[in-house]
Amino acid sequence: MANDSYHLIMSFYEVGVFLVWLAFASLFYFKFKKQLKPRLIIHSEGYGCASMKLAFSNMADEPVYIRNIFIVIGQDDDKKVYNIDDLHGDSLFKKETSGEDKWEYQGTVTNGQCVKVQVGNLFDKCRLHENEESNSDVISVDFKEVVNVFVVFVYGADDALLGASRHFTFNKSNAGVALTALNWDTTIWSTRHERKKLMQAIKQERHDYSGFK
């Protein structure tokens, strides 16, 4: 009788230990999965050329390093891809280089942080409105045209590139010009196939990456 009770107690004990380990393993798995998931939100704010901004919010658990910001106008053969780093305008990040402060469109966004870049003066409609000369270093866009904002970034310890994109329209109203989002969420390009194609496109300076559409 005592032997049967002992085996019964040990069975309950082993089942209890197993359930505790299972709970810890589940918590560790979901925590690890959450940490590995990139989450960059692209949104816009402001009306008018002087206040129109693109904002990038890092909603992941780890810092995000932004490498490039592209603005894509049109689709297929008529598509034009602009690298903001090559255009005129206010820059996004500031770091010290060789004893001097250098502004550039690259930098780290810590978790929970939002950074903004003024983009109104990059569009030709705004430059013409301000009687500034339009040149090749501006974004040629018509009102109601679709504007795809595509961000190339690195997340976590992995040095492979990821992408984030969101589509807007370039609109004009009584309040001024603005970028209005077409979809409610930011698309993340993070599968192995997407990342491989993105790295090839950036390395070879090609503009045929599917995320640019």
C-alpha positions in Angstrom: 0.0 0.0 0.0 2.8 2.4 0.9 4.6 1.5 -2.2 1.6 2.3 -4.4 1.2 5.7 -2.7 4.9 6.4 -3.3 4.6 5.7 -7.0 1.4 7.7 -7.2 3.1 10.7 -5.5 6.2 10.4 -7.7 4.0 10.3 -10.8 2.2 13.5 -9.8 5.6 15.1 -9.0 7.0 14.2 -12.4 3.9 15.5 -14.2 4.1 18.7 -12.1 7.8 19.2 -13.0 7.1 18.5 -16.6 4.3 21.2 -16.7 6.5 23.7 -15.0 9.3 23.1 -17.5 6.7 23.3 -20.3 5.5 26.7 -19.0 9.0 28.1 -18.8 9.9 26.7 -22.3 6.7 28.4 -23.7 7.6 31.7 -22.1 11.1 31.6 -23.4 10.0 30.6 -26.9 7.4 33.4 -27.2 9.8 36.0 -25.7 12.6 34.9 -28.1 10.2 35.0 -31.0 9.0 38.5 -30.0 12.5 39.7 -29.8 13.3 38.4 -33.3 10.3 40.1 -34.9 11.1 43.4 -36.6 8.5 46.1 -36.2 9.0 49.4 -38.0 6.0 51.7 -38.4 6.0 54.3 -41.3 3.6 57.2 -41.0 3.3 60.8 -42.0 2.3 64.1 -40.4 1.9 67.7 -41.3 0.2 69.7 -44.0 2.1 72.0 -46.3 5.6 71.8 -47.7 7.2 73.3 -44.6 5.7 70.8 -42.2 5.2 67.6 -44.2 7.2 64.8 -42.5 7.7 61.1 -42.7 8.0 59.5 -39.3 9.5 56.1 -38.4 8.6 54.4 -35.1 10.5 51.4 -33.8 8.0 49.1 -32.1 10.3 46.1 -31.7 12.3 45.1 -28.6 15.7 45.9 -30.1 17.1 48.9 -31.9 16.7 49.3 -35.6 19.4 50.7 -37.9 18.0 52.6 -40.9 20.3 52.2 -43.9 18.3 53.8 -46.7 15.0 55.6 -47.3 13.5 55.4 -50.8 10.5 57.1 -52.3 9.0 55.4 -55.3 6.7 57.1 -57.8 4.7 55.0 -60.3 4.9 51.4 -61.2 6.5 48.9 -63.6 8.4 50.6 -66.5 7.3 54.1 -65.5 8.5 53.7 -62.0 11.0 56.2 -60.6 13.0 55.3 -57.4 14.5 58.2 -55.4 17.1 57.6 -52.6 16.5 60.4 -50.1 20.2 60.4 -49.3 20.8 61.8 -52.8 18.3 64.6 -52.6 18.3 68.0 -51.0 16.6 68.6 -47.7 17.0 68.3 -44.0 18.7 65.1 -42.9 17.6 62.7 -40.3 20.5 61.6 -38.1 23.5 63.4 -36.8 26.8 61.9 -35.8 30.4 63.0 -35.3 32.8 62.2 -38.2 36.4 63.2 -38.0 35.7 65.8 -35.4 32.9 67.4 -37.4 29.1 66.9 -37.2 27.7 65.1 -40.2 24.1 64.9 -41.1 22.9 61.9 -43.0 20.0 59.6 -43.7 21.3 56.7 -41.7 21.3 55.9 -38.0 19.9 53.9 -35.1 16.3 54.1 -33.8 16.1 52.6 -30.3 13.0 50.6 -29.2 10.0 52.8 -28.6 11.6 55.8 -30.3 10.2 57.8 -33.3 12.3 59.8 -35.7 11.1 62.2 -38.3 12.4 63.6 -41.6 11.0 66.7 -43.4 10.2 65.7 -47.0 8.0 68.5 -48.3 10.8 70.4 -49.9 11.9 67.3 -51.8 8.9 67.3 -54.1 8.9 69.4 -57.2 5.4 70.8 -56.6 6.7 72.4 -53.4 9.9 73.8 -54.9 7.9 75.4 -57.7 5.5 76.9 -55.2 8.4 78.4 -53.3 9.8 79.8 -56.6 12.8 77.5 -56.3 14.4 76.1 -59.3 13.4 72.5 -60.0 16.2 70.1 -60.9 17.0 66.4 -61.1 17.5 66.3 -57.3 13.7 66.6 -56.6 10.9 64.1 -56.6 8.6 64.5 -59.6 5.1 63.8 -58.6 1.5 64.7 -59.5 -1.4 65.2 -57.2 -3.3 62.0 -56.3 -0.3 60.0 -57.4 0.8 57.0 -55.3 3.9 57.4 -53.3 5.6 54.3 -51.9 7.9 54.9 -49.0 10.4 52.0 -48.6 12.9 51.8 -45.8 15.9 49.4 -45.8 17.0 48.6 -42.2 18.9 46.1 -40.1 17.3 44.6 -36.9 19.1 42.9 -34.1 22.3 41.0 -34.4 21.6 39.8 -37.9 23.4 41.9 -40.5 21.0 40.9 -43.3 18.9 43.7 -44.7 15.1 44.0 -44.1 12.5 46.2 -45.7 9.5 48.1 -44.6 7.0 49.9 -47.0 3.8 51.8 -46.9 1.9 53.5 -49.7 0.6 57.1 -49.6 -1.0 59.5 -52.0 0.3 63.0 -52.6 -2.8 65.1 -52.0 -3.7 68.8 -52.1 -6.5 70.4 -50.0 -7.3 73.8 -48.4 -5.0 72.9 -45.5 -2.1 72.3 -48.0 -0.3 69.4 -49.5 0.1 66.2 -47.5 0.9 62.5 -47.8 -2.2 60.4 -47.0 -1.8 56.7 -46.2 -3.5 54.3 -48.5 -3.3 51.3 -46.2 -3.6 51.0 -42.4 -0.4 49.1 -41.7 3.3 49.0 -42.7 4.4 46.0 -44.7 7.5 44.2 -43.4 9.8 42.4 -46.0 11.6 39.9 -43.8 11.4 36.4 -45.2 14.6 34.7 -46.3 13.7 35.1 -50.0 12.7 38.7 -49.7 15.9 39.6 -47.8 18.1 37.9 -50.3 16.5 39.7 -53.2 16.7 43.0 -51.3 20.4 42.6 -50.6 21.0 41.8 -54.3 19.0 44.8 -55.5 20.8 47.2 -53.1 24.3 45.8 -53.9 23.8 46.1 -57.6 21.9 49.4 -57.4 18.9 47.8 -59.2 15.4 49.2 -59.0 13.5 46.1 -59.8 12.9 44.9 -56.3 9.3 43.8 -55.7 9.1 45.9 -52.5 9.6 49.1 -54.6 6.2 48.5 -56.3 
